[in-house]
């Protein structure tokens, strides 16, 4: 690794947290969690209620010890600190914003914000000055001498953010911070968190079950049943974590994940294929087709068996479509699955730097695409198409850039295909990528 490459701020290796460990009512809250969070990142732990996202947050806060594994913040295990050191860690390293605000109702806004500094022995004049600066910074200084109950929910949450920042921590944790707010207030609070990340370079770790906030984060850890199911790298934000070659490849799976955030990776792959194969199906037919294609992808059903189910009457468990349509679907599906094998082989060789053998996979994928094309192609078009395929699979270009490379005239450095052909090739390659990664 190069000297200027950043080191992770937070590291969890095979982290496990159990409640009532060893007892008859033992329950695991986190299982084999492996994460790395870098300084200045905005990270989102996303998932349904009970998936373990808040457990992970409170482990980072230093209030929920882990049972097994390794855990480090700034190179140190906070759970091996002395009691005095742990207090200092929680004062200076992390701040937290809760869903319920947790402001003290008998103290005015200014004193609520200044409160954490009392425990650090900061003189009253200094801590009040710092608290007022923060209130001014977030546009609520005029509320400084009011009691929290006199403020709106959005204003109270911004006060809570000021309190979390008053000791200038490196990490700001936010546990469902907009869960109790109306849409306008929620938007303002989320914009405030984004501003803190971008302007003050604080590491933000947000917990949420709301898919509207996926786009705020650099990276999203999707959680289910105490495990990190997958990681999403947001292409719309410049990454801080060093990204391995090819890891920035954003497939249709990631886009579908925003629409179906609680679907598993396997379910997203199925939806991608069904989306491609169906045009005029009823909702009920699509639902049944998804289940059948899932069985084919899992190799629990052959394409021949799929054909039989496609033409079978609906009331007998089939999809009830005509033979020609069923045959077309099976043929398309077989080609997609065949092409996805080449994607998998390419990416394996990419990891192992087997450049010569990678070319073979690119050539096979080029043939898969050109098999969809009726016209003649020039040698230079073949070369440009292969170059674009290789760059797309390695994650160097986006889906949109791949399309532009194919659509651009040959004399301008492109592959010179017509717009419709370039679009068709792009859609088809994305289906192969979705199944192959």
Secondary structure, DSSP 8 states (H G I E B T S, - for coil): --TTS--EEEEEEEEEEEESTTSTT-EEEEEEEEEEEETT-EEEEE-STTSSHHHHHHHHHTSS--SEEEEEETTB-GGGS-HHHHHHHHHHTEEEE-TT----TTSBHHHHHHHHHHTTT--HHHHHHHHHHHHHHTT-GGGTTSBGGGS-HHHHHHHHHHHHHTT--SEEEEESTTTTS-HHHHHHHHHHHHHHHHHS--EEEEEES-GGGGGG-SEEEEEETTEEEEEEE-TTS---S---TTTT---HHHHHHHHSTTS-HHHHHHHHHHHHH-SS--HHHHHHHHHHHHHHHTTSS-HHHHHHHHHS-GGGTS----HHHHHHHHHHHHHHHHHHHHHHHHHHHHHTT-HHHHHHHHHHHHHHHHTT--S---HHHHHHHHHHHHHHHTTSS-HHHHHHHHHS-GGGTS----HHHHHHHHHHHHHHHHHH-
